[in-house]
Amino acid sequence: MAQADATSDGEDYSIRAGGADDCEAFRSLYEAVWGRSKSAAWFDWRFADNPFTDRVELVVAERAGRVVGAEPLLALPLATPAGTVAARQPVDWIVHPEHRRRGLFTRMTERLLARTANRAALLFNFPTDALRPGLHRFDWTEVGAVPTRYRVQHPSGLAAWRRPGDRGGTSLLARAATPPVRAGLAVADRLTSSPPDVDVERVAGTATRAIRTVYSETRPDGVHVPRTEAYLDWRFANPHWDVATYVARRDDRPAATLAVGRETVDGTAKALLLDVQPMTTIPSRAPAFAAALDAALADLADVDVVSAAARPFPGVLGRRGFLRDDRFPLSRCATTTTHVVRPLPDPEAGRVGADVFDADGWTLALADRDVE
């Protein structure tokens, strides 16, 4: 039964555990806050179909039977040098504008931490600037900035695009697509070439076996989300994405893979380089990754913007016109993504068995950073 919490002005709110039955209410709140609709299939994929939990993990705030705030979690495993642990990623935390500054964030977060302490060893996420001060009050620690690379191909297509929490991101991307930059992009495409001893196959959807083959041969030593079959089959099944995997083979064996998701948002065609294998830069496999990337870019010529994690293979990405948002020219107006952690139950140590406060100890693909 929900517990009612009275604010200082006498209005009563209830804070309760949510679930699958809150799908419609959550989607309505999401649209009211972000101005963007999400389908029931998206909610089911994101929360109900998650293979690493047996429930939709969600805390909601209600007033008069209406959901006015929500704090969902994504369940994820984390591989560490000491073994695999259960983790949770806070996502889509929202409070309706008419109900802010009334203690709902505090009450929901207290409830969420209490419910999650026995189910996970760590919380990690990538909050907006508006959310970060609230997380600091609950002992989240900033690990560091997580740069993103952008290849802007058609700046005119960015005019109407607004991302949730966007604070100038569209304009900074458009500024990156000045005539000199676009000319440089064309030159880069002409000068790059794929090695002749690498064959690339485009696979519709997720090439689970090939991804796992490369991952098993090149598994990172640090903290990362392991590429299990369950993770791969779930994470890239977003019904709003058109996913393809580019498998680069040498001697008929996968040497590198690249999973790409395409989506049109508010009239902007965008592509996400969701997953790269190997997850860290291995020089001997750079030519294979370059071949997979070239094949993907050839298919993505009509896309307005392509985004990628800054690592791995920074040289390959840089030579193909991917600009980092923490360096000139994007750094002049970009807000770089920030990685934060909160061990459970002890905010200073927890049960992870690894130094989760060391940025260099993490390996994060774009898919691990709450892209939706």
N, C-alpha and C positions, 0 to 999 in steps of 0.2 A: 504494500500500500504506500502511496506517495506521501512524503513528509512535506507539510506546508511550511514555508519560510516567509515571514512578514518583513517587508522593507521598511525603511524609516518613515515613509509617507503613508504607511498603512495598507498598501496593496499586497495581496496574498499571492504567492507563487508556490508551485509545487515542483520539487526536484525529484526525478525518479529515473530508474533504469529504463532505457528504451529498448526497442527490438524491431523485428521485421514488420510488425503492425504499424510502425511509425513511418513507413515508406512515403506515403502520400503527404503527410504533414511535414516531413523533413524536406521533401522536394519542393513543396510550396514555400517553405521558409528560405531555402537555398535561392529560389528564383527571386523572392522579395529582396534578399540581401544583395545578390550578385547580378541580378538582372538577366540571368541566363537559366534556361530550363534544362532539367536532366530527366531522362526517362526512367520508368520503373525498372527496365532491364538494366540500366546503368547502376541503380541502387542495388539490385540483386547481385550483379557481378561484383561490385565494389565491396559490399558488406556481407550479404547473405551467403554467397558462394565461396567466400574465403576458406581455403582448405585447412588453415592453421588455427581455427577456432570452431566451437560448436554452437555459436550464437552470434547475432548482430550485437556488437559491443558499442553501446551508445548511452549517453546520459542526456536527458532533455529537461528543459524548464517549461512549465505550463502555467498559464493564467486563464481562468474561466474555460478550461478544457481545450485551449489553443496552445500549440507548441510555439514558443517564442525564442527558444534557445536550444542549441544542440552541440554536443561534443562527442563525435564518433572516434573510433580507433580502428586502425588496420592491424591485424595480427600478422607478424612476420617472424621467421626464424633468423637468428644471427649466428654466423660461424665466427668463432674466436680461436685464438691459439690454444685456449683451454677446453674447447668443445663448443657445441651448439647450444644456444640458450633461446628462450622465448622472449620476444620483444613486441612492443606495440608502437605504432606510429600515429600520433594524433593528426587528424585531417579534418578539413571542412568545419572548423569550430566557428560557430556563428551565433550572434544574438540579434534579434530584430531591432532596427534603429529606434523604435518607439519604446523599447524596454531596456536600453543600455543605462549604465551608471546606477544600477539598482542592486548590485551585488550578485547578479546571476552568474557571471563568470566565476566568481569566487566559490559560490555554492556548488555549481556543477563540477568544478575542478576538484574540490574537496571530496565530493562523492565519487568521482572517477578514480582518483588516486587510491581511495580506500578500497574500491572494488577491484582494482587492477593489481595491487601489491602482491597477491598470491598467484596471479596468473602470468606474470612477466617479470623479467629481471631488469628491464630497461625500457624507457621511453626515448625515442629519438624522432626529431622532425625538423621542419624547415619553415619556421613561422614568418608571417609578414611583420613589418616594422610595428604595426599597430598591436600585434599580439605579444611581441617579445617582452614588454615591461610586465605584463600580467604573468607570464611564465617565470620571469625572474623572481617574483614574489613566492613562487612555489618551488624554488631551488633548482630550476633548470640552469644548466651551465652552457655557455657558448663555446663550442669546439673550434669554430672558425668559419671563414667564408668558403662557399662552394661555387666557384666560377662556372658560368655557362658560356658556350660559344654559339654564335649566330652567323649563318650565311644568308644574307638578305638578297633574294633573287629578283623580286618584283615589288618595290616599295609602294607602288600605287595600291596594291592589295591589302596593305596594312592600315589604311585610313580608318576603317570602321572597327578594327579589332581592339577589344579590351579584355585583358585577362583578369580573373578574380584577384583583387588586391593590387591591380596595375596602378603604378604611380609614375606614369611617364614612359613606361616600357615601349609603347607603340612609337612614340616620337623619337626615342633614342635609336630604335631600329631603323626608322625612316632616315634619320640623320646619317646613319652608317652607310646608307645606299646612295651617297653622293656620286656624281659622275666619275670622279677619279677612282672611287672604290669599286664601282661597277665595271670600269675599264680594267682594273686590276683583277677582278674576278674572271673576266673573259680571258685575260692573259694566262692566269693560273690554270684555267681549264685546258688551254691549248698546250701548256708546257708539261702538264702532268701526264703520265702514261702508266699503264698497268704492266706488271711483269709478264713475259710470254709463257712462263711455266706455271701460271696459276689459272685455273678455270673457275668461273663463278656461276653458280646456279641460283636463280630466284625461286624461292619457295613461298607460295601463298600461305599466310598464317605463320605459325611458330614452328621452326624446324628443331623440335625438341631434342632429337637424338644428336644432331650435329652440334648444337649449342653445348649439350652436356659432354660431348666428346672433347671439344676444345677446353671447356671449363675443367674437366677432370685432369687434363694434361698440364694446365697452367694455373691451377687453383691459387688464389692469393693467400698469403700468410696472415694478413691482418683481418680486422673486423669487416664482414661483408654479409650480404644476403646470399646464401648458397643457392646455386642454380639447380635445385631439385626438379624432378619432373612435375611435382605438384605445383611448385611455384611458377614454372614456365607455362604450364597449361592454363593456369588461372590468370597470371598477371597480364598477359598480352591478349586476353579474351574480351577486353573492353568493347562493348557493342558500338561505341562511337568511333572506334578506330578501324581503319583498313590496314591490316598488319601484313608485312612481308619480311621474310628473312633471306639475307644474301649470304650464301655459303661459299667461301673461297677454299678451293681444294688444291692440294699439291699431291701428285701421285695418287689421286683418287681418295685422299684422306683429308677431312676438314682441317684447315690450318687457321682459319679465322671466320667468325660469323658476325653479322650485323642485323639486328632486328629493328625495323622501321615502322612507325605508326603514322598514318596520315589521317587528318581530320580537317574539316572546314568549320571555322568558328566565326560567326558574325561576318560572313563573307570573305574571310581570310583563309586561304589554303595554307596549311602548315604541316610540317613533317617533323617528327621527333626521332632522333637516333636513340632508341630506348635502351638497347643493350649491345655492348661490344664484347666480344670474346677474342682474345684474352682480355681480362678486366684490367690488367696492368700492362705497361709498355714493355714488350719483349721484342728487341730489335730484329731478331730473325723472322718474326712473324709480321713485321710492319708491311712488307710488300703484299702479303696476302690480305691484310686489312685494307690497304690502299686499293687493291683490286675490287674488294667488296664495296668499298665506299664509292669508287668511280661508277660501278654498275648501278648503285642506288641513285646517285646524283643524275645519271642519265635518265632514269625513270622519273625523277622528281623535278624535271625542268619546268613544269608548270606550277610548282609550289612557290608561294610567296616568300616563305622563310623556313629555313631548316635549322633546328637547334640540336645541340649536342653537349654532353659533359666536356669540360675542358681537358680531362684525362680519360682514357689513355691515348697514346700516339699523337701528342700535340703537334709534332712536325708535319705529319700527314694531314691533319685538319687545317693547320695554318696555311700550308701550301695550296689548299683548296678553298681559301677565302673565308674560313670560319674565324670570326673575331671574338676575342674574350671580352666579357662585360666588365672586367676589372682592369682593363687596360685601354689606353687611348685608341680610338675615339669614344668608345662606348662608356668608358669610366667617367667621362665628364658629366653624364646625366643618368647613369645606371645605378640601381640598387641591387647589389650582389646578394644572392641567396645566402642565408646564415644557417649553419648546422648547430642544433642544440641537443643536449641529452639530459636525462633525468633518471639516474639509477634508482631501482626499487629494491627494498623499501628505504635504504639509506641513500640520501642524495649525494653523499661524498664517496661511496664505495660500491654498494650493491653486491650482486651475486654474479657478475659477468665474468670475472677472472681475467680481465684484460684492461688496459688503460684506455677507457672510452673517451677520455678528455684530450687525447692526443690526435690531432687532425691527421697526421701522417699515418696513424694506425688504422684508418678507415679506407675502404675502397667502395665508392658509391657510383653506380651507373645512373643514368637519367631515370630509369624505371624505378629506382629505389628512392627517388626524391619526391614522391607524391605528385607526379604528373598524372592527370586524369583524363 
